[in-house]
């Protein structure tokens, strides 16, 4: 029997779920810089959009406690329904189970808060009761301490969860730079969200290949004028 974990992620064999990417949940994160966490989460969402990955966004206690999902994340999927829950474990909500089943993909890429609670419980239950394969995006998830995140990741890995990072997932979907239908969009995500590597791409595009810069507007560069 073929080991499904040996299969790389493709745009046709997986689905995506964002769990509780909400401000009050992010306030408690200490395992990763919260601006980096948000950057990575939005970048992952943009990649999922580029490759047409079926995507679920689920939230917990939005009005009473956790606040609304990051607008930058929602803006990537302007027409998506948000699946609200009361349970910390997304698997306990029938809407989530139905959405996963409707997407028809057994490989589930997960980004959520917190790693040790919502991500952990969903992953274990989805594998045990739903037969799903879980790919946990470690750098688009966060815990209440480094130890909480790390030990939750270890627990999930021991149970069979596959640890990944957001850029790894995006490039696994791309796979071949000859796939021009997604090349430009992927490089746009890299340039905006991949830190120094993205800066390097911007530099190469503009200074080596003489492409236009990404800024908008009609900026003029005024020549130096030595002061008298």
C-alpha positions as a Markdown table, in Angstrom:
| # | Residue | x | y | z |
|---|---|---|---|---|
| 1 | Unk | 0.0 | 0.0 | 0.0 |
| 2 | Unk | 1.3 | 3.4 | -0.9 |
| 3 | Unk | 2.1 | 5.7 | 2.0 |
| 4 | Unk | 0.0 | 8.9 | 1.4 |
| 5 | Unk | 2.6 | 11.0 | 3.2 |
| 6 | Unk | 4.9 | 10.4 | 0.3 |
| 7 | Unk | 2.6 | 12.2 | -2.0 |
| 8 | Unk | 3.5 | 15.9 | -2.4 |
| 9 | Unk | 0.8 | 18.5 | -2.0 |
| 10 | Unk | -0.8 | 19.5 | -5.3 |
| 11 | Unk | -3.6 | 22.0 | -6.2 |
| 12 | Unk | -5.9 | 19.0 | -6.7 |
| 13 | Unk | -5.3 | 16.7 | -3.7 |
| 14 | Unk | -5.8 | 19.0 | -0.7 |
| 15 | Unk | -8.0 | 21.5 | 1.0 |
| 16 | Unk | -7.3 | 24.4 | 3.4 |
| 17 | Unk | -8.7 | 25.4 | 6.8 |
| 18 | Unk | -8.0 | 28.5 | 8.8 |
| 19 | Unk | -8.9 | 28.1 | 12.4 |
| 20 | Unk | -9.6 | 31.1 | 14.7 |
| 21 | Unk | -7.2 | 33.6 | 13.1 |
| 22 | Unk | -8.8 | 36.3 | 15.3 |
| 23 | Unk | -7.2 | 39.2 | 17.2 |
| 24 | Unk | -8.0 | 38.0 | 20.7 |
| 25 | Unk | -6.5 | 34.6 | 19.9 |
| 26 | Unk | -3.4 | 36.3 | 18.4 |
| 27 | Unk | -3.0 | 38.5 | 21.5 |
| 28 | Unk | -2.2 | 35.3 | 23.5 |
| 29 | Unk | 0.4 | 34.1 | 21.0 |
| 30 | Unk | 4.0 | 34.1 | 22.4 |
| 31 | Unk | 5.6 | 31.4 | 20.2 |
| 32 | Unk | 6.1 | 33.6 | 17.1 |
| 33 | Unk | 6.1 | 37.4 | 16.4 |
| 34 | Unk | 2.5 | 38.2 | 15.9 |
| 35 | Unk | 3.1 | 40.4 | 12.8 |
| 36 | Unk | 5.1 | 37.6 | 11.3 |
| 37 | Unk | 2.3 | 35.2 | 12.1 |
| 38 | Unk | -0.2 | 37.5 | 10.4 |
| 39 | Unk | 2.0 | 38.0 | 7.4 |
| 40 | Unk | 2.5 | 34.2 | 7.0 |
| 41 | Unk | -1.2 | 33.5 | 7.4 |
| 42 | Unk | -2.2 | 36.0 | 4.7 |
| 43 | Unk | 0.5 | 34.8 | 2.4 |
| 44 | Unk | -0.7 | 31.2 | 2.8 |
| 45 | Unk | -4.3 | 32.4 | 2.0 |
| 46 | Unk | -3.2 | 34.2 | -1.1 |
| 47 | Unk | -1.3 | 31.1 | -2.3 |
| 48 | Unk | -4.4 | 29.0 | -1.7 |
| 49 | Unk | -6.4 | 31.5 | -3.7 |
| 50 | Unk | -3.9 | 31.4 | -6.6 |
| 51 | Unk | -4.1 | 27.6 | -6.8 |
| 52 | Unk | -7.8 | 27.3 | -6.3 |
| 53 | Unk | -7.5 | 25.3 | -3.1 |
| 54 | Unk | -10.9 | 24.7 | -1.5 |
| 55 | Unk | -10.7 | 26.8 | 1.7 |
| 56 | Unk | -12.6 | 26.9 | 5.0 |
| 57 | Unk | -12.5 | 29.8 | 7.5 |
| 58 | Unk | -13.9 | 28.9 | 11.0 |
| 59 | Unk | -14.1 | 31.2 | 14.0 |
| 60 | Unk | -14.9 | 30.8 | 17.7 |
| 61 | Unk | -17.0 | 33.2 | 19.9 |
| 62 | Unk | -16.4 | 36.1 | 17.5 |
| 63 | Unk | -18.8 | 38.6 | 19.1 |
| 64 | Unk | -18.4 | 37.7 | 22.7 |
| 65 | Unk | -14.6 | 37.1 | 23.0 |
| 66 | Unk | -12.3 | 36.5 | 20.0 |
| 67 | Unk | -13.1 | 39.4 | 17.6 |
| 68 | Unk | -13.4 | 39.3 | 13.8 |
| 69 | Unk | -11.0 | 37.4 | 11.5 |
| 70 | Unk | -8.2 | 39.6 | 10.2 |
| 71 | Unk | -9.6 | 41.7 | 7.4 |
| 72 | Unk | -6.5 | 41.0 | 5.3 |
| 73 | Unk | -7.3 | 37.3 | 5.4 |
| 74 | Unk | -11.0 | 37.8 | 4.7 |
| 75 | Unk | -10.2 | 40.1 | 1.8 |
| 76 | Unk | -8.5 | 37.2 | 0.0 |
| 77 | Unk | -11.8 | 35.3 | 0.0 |
| 78 | Unk | -14.4 | 38.0 | -0.2 |
| 79 | Unk | -17.3 | 35.7 | -0.8 |
| 80 | Unk | -16.5 | 32.9 | 1.6 |
| 81 | Unk | -18.9 | 31.9 | 4.4 |
| 82 | Unk | -17.4 | 32.1 | 7.9 |
| 83 | Unk | -18.2 | 29.0 | 10.0 |
| 84 | Unk | -18.8 | 30.2 | 13.6 |
| 85 | Unk | -18.4 | 27.8 | 16.5 |
| 86 | Unk | -18.7 | 27.6 | 20.3 |
| 87 | Unk | -16.4 | 24.6 | 20.7 |
| 88 | Unk | -12.6 | 25.0 | 20.9 |
| 89 | Unk | -12.4 | 21.9 | 18.7 |
| 90 | Unk | -13.6 | 22.6 | 15.2 |
| 91 | Unk | -14.3 | 19.0 | 14.6 |
| 92 | Unk | -17.2 | 19.3 | 17.2 |
| 93 | Unk | -19.1 | 21.6 | 14.8 |
| 94 | Unk | -21.2 | 19.9 | 12.2 |
| 95 | Unk | -20.8 | 22.7 | 9.7 |
| 96 | Unk | -17.0 | 22.2 | 9.7 |
| 97 | Unk | -17.4 | 18.5 | 9.2 |
| 98 | Unk | -19.8 | 19.0 | 6.3 |
| 99 | Unk | -17.6 | 21.6 | 4.7 |
| 100 | Unk | -14.6 | 19.3 | 4.8 |
| 101 | Unk | -16.6 | 16.4 | 3.4 |
| 102 | Unk | -18.0 | 18.6 | 0.6 |
| 103 | Unk | -14.5 | 19.6 | -0.5 |
| 104 | Unk | -13.8 | 16.0 | -1.0 |
| 105 | Unk | -10.0 | 16.1 | -0.2 |
| 106 | Unk | -8.5 | 13.9 | 2.5 |
| 107 | Unk | -5.3 | 16.0 | 2.8 |
| 108 | Unk | -6.1 | 19.1 | 5.0 |
| 109 | Unk | -3.7 | 22.0 | 5.3 |
| 110 | Unk | -4.2 | 23.7 | 8.7 |
| 111 | Unk | -3.3 | 27.2 | 9.9 |
| 112 | Unk | -4.8 | 28.2 | 13.3 |
| 113 | Unk | -4.6 | 29.5 | 16.8 |
| 114 | Unk | -3.7 | 28.2 | 19.3 |
| 115 | Unk | -1.5 | 25.3 | 18.3 |
| 116 | Unk | -1.9 | 23.5 | 21.6 |
| 117 | Unk | -5.7 | 23.8 | 21.7 |
| 118 | Unk | -7.7 | 24.3 | 18.6 |
| 119 | Unk | -5.1 | 22.9 | 16.1 |
| 120 | Unk | -4.2 | 20.0 | 18.3 |
| 121 | Unk | -7.8 | 18.8 | 19.1 |
| 122 | Unk | -9.0 | 19.3 | 15.5 |
| 123 | Unk | -6.1 | 17.4 | 14.0 |
| 124 | Unk | -6.3 | 14.4 | 16.3 |
| 125 | Unk | -10.1 | 14.1 | 15.9 |
| 126 | Unk | -10.2 | 14.7 | 12.2 |
| 127 | Unk | -7.6 | 11.9 | 11.7 |
| 128 | Unk | -9.2 | 9.5 | 14.2 |
| 129 | Unk | -12.8 | 10.0 | 13.3 |
| 130 | Unk | -12.7 | 11.4 | 9.8 |
| 131 | Unk | -9.7 | 9.6 | 8.2 |
| 132 | Unk | -8.1 | 12.9 | 7.2 |
| 133 | Unk | -4.4 | 13.6 | 6.6 |
| 134 | Unk | -3.3 | 16.7 | 8.4 |
| 135 | Unk | -0.6 | 19.1 | 7.2 |
| 136 | Unk | 0.1 | 21.6 | 10.0 |
| 137 | Unk | 1.5 | 24.9 | 8.9 |
| 138 | Unk | 3.8 | 25.6 | 11.8 |
| 139 | Unk | 4.7 | 29.2 | 11.0 |
| 140 | Unk | 1.1 | 30.2 | 10.2 |
| 141 | Unk | 0.0 | 28.9 | 13.6 |
| 142 | Unk | 0.9 | 30.0 | 17.1 |
| 143 | Unk | 0.8 | 28.9 | 20.8 |
| 144 | Unk | 0.7 | 30.7 | 24.1 |
| 145 | Unk | 4.4 | 30.0 | 24.6 |
| 146 | Unk | 7.2 | 28.5 | 22.6 |
| 147 | Unk | 6.9 | 25.4 | 24.7 |
| 148 | Unk | 3.2 | 25.2 | 24.2 |
| 149 | Unk | 3.6 | 25.4 | 20.4 |
| 150 | Unk | 6.6 | 23.1 | 20.2 |
| 151 | Unk | 5.2 | 20.3 | 22.4 |
| 152 | Unk | 1.8 | 20.5 | 20.6 |
| 153 | Unk | 3.6 | 20.1 | 17.3 |
| 154 | Unk | 5.6 | 17.2 | 18.7 |
| 155 | Unk | 2.4 | 15.5 | 20.0 |
| 156 | Unk | 0.7 | 15.9 | 16.6 |
| 157 | Unk | 3.7 | 14.7 | 14.7 |
| 158 | Unk | 3.8 | 11.6 | 16.9 |
| 159 | Unk | 0.2 | 11.0 | 16.0 |
| 160 | Unk | 0.9 | 11.3 | 12.2 |
| 161 | Unk | 0.5 | 15.0 | 11.4 |
| 162 | Unk | 2.9 | 16.3 | 8.8 |
| 163 | Unk | 4.6 | 19.6 | 9.8 |
| 164 | Unk | 5.1 | 22.2 | 7.0 |
| 165 | Unk | 5.7 | 25.9 | 6.6 |
| 166 | Unk | 3.7 | 28.4 | 4.5 |
| 167 | Unk | 6.3 | 29.0 | 1.8 |
| 168 | Unk | 7.0 | 25.2 | 1.6 |
| 169 | Unk | 3.3 | 24.6 | 0.9 |
| 170 | Unk | 3.1 | 27.3 | -1.7 |
| 171 | Unk | 6.1 | 26.1 | -3.6 |
| 172 | Unk | 5.0 | 22.5 | -3.4 |
| 173 | Unk | 1.8 | 23.6 | -5.1 |
| 174 | Unk | 3.8 | 25.5 | -7.7 |
| 175 | Unk | 6.3 | 22.6 | -8.1 |
| 176 | Unk | 7.7 | 23.8 | -11.5 |
| 177 | Unk | 8.6 | 27.3 | -12.5 |
| 178 | Unk | 7.6 | 26.4 | -16.0 |
| 179 | Unk | 4.0 | 26.5 | -14.9 |
| 180 | Unk | 3.5 | 30.0 | -16.1 |
| 181 | Unk | -0.2 | 30.2 | -15.3 |
| 182 | Unk | 0.7 | 30.6 | -11.6 |
| 183 | Unk | 4.3 | 31.8 | -11.8 |
| 184 | Unk | 3.6 | 35.6 | -11.7 |
| 185 | Unk | 1.1 | 35.3 | -8.9 |
| 186 | Unk | 3.4 | 33.2 | -6.8 |
| 187 | Unk | 6.3 | 35.6 | -7.3 |
| 188 | Unk | 4.0 | 38.5 | -6.4 |
| 189 | Unk | 3.3 | 36.7 | -3.0 |
| 190 | Unk | 7.0 | 36.1 | -2.6 |
| 191 | Unk | 7.9 | 39.7 | -3.2 |
| 192 | Unk | 5.3 | 41.0 | -0.7 |
| 193 | Unk | 5.5 | 38.4 | 2.0 |
| 194 | Unk | 8.9 | 36.5 | 1.9 |
| 195 | Unk | 11.0 | 39.1 | 3.7 |
| 196 | Unk | 14.6 | 39.4 | 2.5 |
| 197 | Unk | 14.1 | 36.8 | -0.3 |
| 198 | Unk | 11.2 | 38.9 | -1.6 |
| 199 | Unk | 13.4 | 42.0 | -1.5 |
| 200 | Unk | 16.0 | 40.2 | -3.5 |
| 201 | Unk | 13.5 | 39.2 | -6.1 |
| 202 | Unk | 12.3 | 42.8 | -6.3 |
| 203 | Unk | 15.9 | 43.9 | -6.8 |
| 204 | Unk | 16.6 | 41.3 | -9.5 |
| 205 | Unk | 13.4 | 42.2 | -11.4 |
| 206 | Unk | 14.1 | 45.9 | -11.4 |
| 207 | Unk | 17.9 | 46.2 | -11.5 |
| 208 | Unk | 18.8 | 43.1 | -13.5 |
| 209 | Unk | 15.8 | 42.5 | -15.7 |
| 210 | Unk | 14.8 | 46.2 | -15.8 |
| 211 | Unk | 11.1 | 45.5 | -14.9 |
| 212 | Unk | 8.9 | 48.3 | -13.6 |
| 213 | Unk | 8.8 | 48.7 | -9.8 |
| 214 | Unk | 5.7 | 47.5 | -7.9 |
| 215 | Unk | 4.8 | 50.9 | -6.4 |
| 216 | Unk | 1.8 | 52.7 | -7.7 |
| 217 | Unk | 1.5 | 56.3 | -8.5 |
| 218 | Unk | 3.6 | 58.8 | -10.6 |
| 219 | Unk | 6.7 | 59.1 | -8.5 |
| 220 | Unk | 9.6 | 61.1 | -9.9 |
| 221 | Unk | 13.2 | 60.7 | -8.9 |
| 222 | Unk | 14.7 | 64.2 | -8.7 |
| 223 | Unk | 18.4 | 64.4 | -9.4 |
| 224 | Unk | 20.9 | 65.4 | -6.7 |
| 225 | Unk | 21.4 | 69.2 | -6.3 |
| 226 | Unk | 24.5 | 70.1 | -4.2 |
| 227 | Unk | 23.8 | 72.7 | -1.7 |
| 228 | Unk | 25.7 | 76.0 | -2.2 |
